[in-house]
Amino acid sequence: MDFAKYTERARGLLSSANTLAQQSSNQEITPQHLLEVMLHDKEGMASALISSTGGDAEAVRKSNKVD
């Protein structure tokens, strides 16, 4: 994967997801890791998008907790 092709923001999210995966003793990043960091990104749109479509972003955060 050529990280140079990604935006700085995307690289930051992937880096955070990688850190989360390592803290969870996982050797690879899963969609759950990416969702976790996207939902906790204060500048991101994931929570706003969920809320704007009638979903409960906080409920998604709680149900997606990475162990």
MOGIQUI-V172672 format. One record per pair of residues at least 24 apart in sequence whose C-alpha atoms are under 8 Angstrom apart, sorted by the first residue. I is the first residue (numbers start at 0). GAP is how many residues later the second one is. If there is no record, write none. Layout:
BEGIN
I_GAP + I_GAP
END
This chain:
BEGIN
12_24 + 12_25 + 23_42 + 23_43 + 31_32 + 31_34 + 32_33 + 34_29 + 35_25 + 35_28 + 35_29 + 35_30
END
